[in-house]
Amino acid sequence: MDIIETIKEQIENNAVLLYMKGNPNAPQCGFSQRATQALMACGEKFAYVDILQNPDIRANLPAYANWPTFPQLWVDGELVGGCDIITEMHESGELEKVVKAATAKVEA
């Protein structure tokens, strides 16, 4: 399968998806750590892809997303943004609303 098709499939098949360095229990950079802490505080399950274990995704996702850095948060098939945006949304309470709305659609 083409790597772009793989990326599209991951985004389409996961209501909340974080492309990050490492995993939520062992983030491999401070930005990924802050992003996962904000997401975990929402109290909902989310999917993740460790880009360090997936070099093709790491190389191709920035061009696909038109977003150069990691982590990248995708909700309902849309790019939300990176660490700073995730952190700001968490602090304002908006992240929890967006994440809960996306996961509620899947459970319904």
C-alpha positions as CSV (number, residue, x, y, z in Angstrom):
1,M,0.0,0.0,0.0
2,D,1.2,3.5,-0.9
3,I,2.3,5.5,2.2
4,I,-0.1,8.3,1.5
5,E,-2.9,5.8,1.3
6,T,-1.8,4.4,4.7
7,I,-1.8,7.9,6.2
8,K,-5.3,8.6,4.8
9,E,-6.6,5.3,6.1
10,Q,-5.1,6.0,9.6
11,I,-6.7,9.4,9.7
12,E,-10.1,8.2,8.4
13,N,-10.2,5.2,10.8
14,N,-9.4,7.0,14.0
15,A,-11.6,9.7,15.5
16,V,-8.7,11.1,17.5
17,L,-5.2,10.4,16.2
18,L,-1.8,11.8,17.4
19,Y,1.3,11.4,15.3
20,M,4.1,11.7,17.8
21,K,7.6,10.7,18.8
22,G,7.4,7.7,21.0
23,N,4.2,6.5,22.6
24,P,1.8,8.1,25.2
25,N,3.5,6.2,28.1
26,A,7.0,7.0,26.9
27,P,7.1,10.1,24.7
28,Q,10.4,10.7,23.1
29,C,10.3,14.5,23.0
30,G,8.9,17.3,25.2
31,F,6.4,18.4,22.6
32,S,5.0,14.9,22.3
33,Q,4.9,14.6,26.1
34,R,2.9,17.9,26.5
35,A,0.5,16.9,23.7
36,T,-0.2,13.4,25.2
37,Q,-0.7,14.9,28.7
38,A,-3.3,17.3,27.3
39,L,-5.1,14.5,25.4
40,M,-5.0,12.1,28.3
41,A,-6.6,14.8,30.5
42,C,-9.6,14.7,28.2
43,G,-10.4,11.3,29.5
44,E,-11.0,9.7,26.1
45,K,-9.1,7.0,24.2
46,F,-7.0,8.2,21.3
47,A,-4.9,6.5,18.7
48,Y,-1.3,7.3,18.1
49,V,1.4,6.6,15.5
50,D,5.0,6.6,16.6
51,I,6.8,8.4,13.8
52,L,10.2,7.2,15.0
53,Q,9.1,3.6,14.3
54,N,7.5,4.7,11.0
55,P,10.1,6.6,9.0
56,D,8.0,6.7,5.8
57,I,5.2,8.4,7.7
58,R,7.6,10.7,9.3
59,A,9.0,11.7,5.9
60,N,5.6,12.0,4.0
61,L,3.1,13.3,6.6
62,P,4.4,16.9,6.7
63,A,3.8,17.4,3.0
64,Y,0.4,15.6,3.1
65,A,-0.7,17.7,6.1
66,N,1.0,20.9,5.0
67,W,2.3,21.0,8.6
68,P,6.1,20.7,9.1
69,T,6.4,19.5,12.7
70,F,5.4,16.8,15.1
71,P,3.3,16.0,17.0
72,Q,0.3,16.4,14.8
73,L,-3.2,16.0,16.2
74,W,-6.0,14.9,13.8
75,V,-9.7,14.9,15.0
76,D,-12.5,13.7,12.7
77,G,-10.2,13.6,9.8
78,E,-9.1,17.2,10.2
79,L,-5.7,18.5,11.3
80,V,-6.0,20.3,14.6
81,G,-2.4,21.3,14.9
82,G,0.8,20.8,16.9
83,C,1.9,21.0,20.5
84,D,1.2,24.8,21.0
85,I,-2.3,24.6,19.5
86,I,-3.1,21.4,21.5
87,T,-1.8,23.1,24.7
88,E,-3.8,26.3,24.1
89,M,-7.0,24.3,23.3
90,H,-6.5,22.2,26.5
91,E,-6.0,25.3,28.7
92,S,-9.2,26.9,27.2
93,G,-11.2,23.7,27.6
94,E,-11.8,23.5,23.9
95,L,-9.7,20.4,23.4
96,E,-11.8,18.3,25.7
97,K,-15.0,19.4,23.9
98,V,-13.6,18.6,20.5
99,V,-12.2,15.2,21.6
100,K,-15.4,14.2,23.4
101,A,-17.5,15.2,20.4
102,A,-15.4,13.1,18.1
103,T,-15.3,10.0,20.3
104,A,-19.1,10.3,21.0
105,K,-19.7,10.0,17.2
106,V,-17.8,6.7,17.1
107,E,-19.6,5.3,20.1
108,A,-23.1,6.2,18.8
